């Protein structure tokens, strides 16, 4: 694939797609009845009457990031950078599977729905774990691939994503054990996802600049 073809493809997959993904889950979460972005997770947007929006959003993002991993592999050569594109590919697959395996009702959403855990729900949590781990690892693995400022930015981004996810999981545990119900687990998940998507946008921009030089 020539550079003239790579640049537009990376722009769509690595820049437009993350921006669209974040815009959709922020607007959908802010306008959906009985849904609290502070408390509920992004995956909960796959449930209810408007659940198709959340499902399509995850699947489209997953497909685009999967292609970004393939494109990054074509742009970046060498053993040191081989793991970066692989992790991006894994990130895309994880997002895609999060949309395919829909989360089970829980945390009182959708309203008047009995909370339960099914096999599909278990697959969703596994996919979510893979997705977030791949996102964090990608930030650290690709940290030293470009300029010094990008190295610092990547390390900070990866650290903040990891910290946000740990806090999110902590509030989830407190909620499930009824130690502290209604904590901002959804807020911290959103923080981690916004930071991660911004990193993808910056990385993709540098990738385009690299192949054009």
Secondary structure, 3 states (H helix, E strand, C coil): CCHHHHHHHHHHHHHHHHHHHHHHHHHHHHHCCCCCCCCCCHHHHHCCCCHHHHHHHHHHHHHHHHHHHHHHHHHCCCHHHHHHHHHHHHHHHHHHHHHHCCCCCECCECCCCCCCCCHHHHHHHHHHHHHHHHHHHHHHHCCCCCCHHHHHHHHHHHHHHHHHHHHHHHHHHHHHCCCCCCCCHHHHHHHHHHHHHHHHHHHHHHHHHHHHC
